Amino acid sequence: MIAGDDAPLTPAWLHGAWQLLRCDAALDFTPGTRMRFNDDATLDYTIPTDDGAVHVQLRWRLEGAVLRTDLVEGGNPVAVGVTQGRAGVLEFDFGGARAWFVREARGLG
């Protein structure tokens, strides 16, 4: 499904694996950062490191154009603006600094 900037974002559309395309320098995200939105409302977040990767599991929920997450073991709540952009790109707005993720090919991740 390819959507325009005004397409409504749905939880079902988020399901699956996403990889960082690019981000504003202020965010300093590691290239290769990935996330997988699971059907059970968990989000597997993987950040590449020199020694391998850091894996974080979050709970997630979508409230309109806001994605809310917190650690599965509790704490660290985060709310971030999220939109479904052109060509199916997932765009996050961290208070002005933005990051763009693309869906990984089916069967990967």
N, C-alpha and C positions, 0 to 999 in steps of 0.2 A: 504494500500500500504506500503510495506517495501522497503526501499531504502538503497543503499550503500553509502559510504562516498563521492563518486563522482557523485551522482545523482543531477541533476539540481533542484534547489529550485524554486517553482512556487507560485504565490499568491494564487491560488486555493488550493494548498496543505496546506498552512498555515491556511486557514479558519477553525474555530472551537475553542474549548476550550483546553487549555494546563495548566499543573500544574508542578511546580518546582520539579524536581527529586533530584538535588543536585547542588552545586556551589562551586567554589573555596572560601576559607575563606576570601580572600581580598574583595569579593563582599558583604558579610554579608547580603545576602537575607534572608528574613523571611520564615521558612518552611511553606508550604501551599500557597505560592504566586501563583496566577493564572492569566492567560490572555486569552482573547477571541478575535480572529481576526474575525471581521465582514465583510460581503460582501460589506458594504458601506464605506470601507476603514477606519473604526474606530477600535480602539483597546481598549477594556475594561480591565484594569489592577487592580487587587484586591490584597491588601497586608493585611494579618491578623495582628491584634493588640490585646493587652490585653483587650481593650474596644470594640472589634468588628472587623471592617475592614476599611481600607482606599480604596476608589474607585477613580481611575483616568481614564479619557477618553482621548485617544490620536488619532491622525490621523496617518496612516501608509502607507508606500509605499516600495516596494521592488525594488532595483536597482542592479541586478546581485546578488552578495553575500553580499550586504549591506542592512540592514533594517533601514529606516529613519523614525523617529517619531517626532511629536511635539504635544503639548497640543492642544486640540480642541479649547480652548478659546485663543490660540495663545502663541507663545514663547516656550522656552526650547527645541530647536531642538537637537536630539540625532541621531548619526549614529553608528551602531554596526554591526560587522561581524556576519553572520548567515549561518549555513549549516544544511543540512538534513543528519543526521548521521545514523549509523547502527540501525536496528529495529525501524526506524521511529522516533528516538529521535531528537529533535530540539536543536541545539547547538548554543549558543551565545558566541562571543568573544569580550570582553570589553577591547581591547588593551592588551591581554595576560591573563587576568583573565576570566574564563569561567563559564557558567551556562548551565545546561541541563534541558530541559522540556520534558515531555511526554504528549501525547494526552490523554485527558480524554475520558472515555467511552461515546459513543453517548448517548444523552439524559440527560447528566449531565451538570451542569454549566449553 
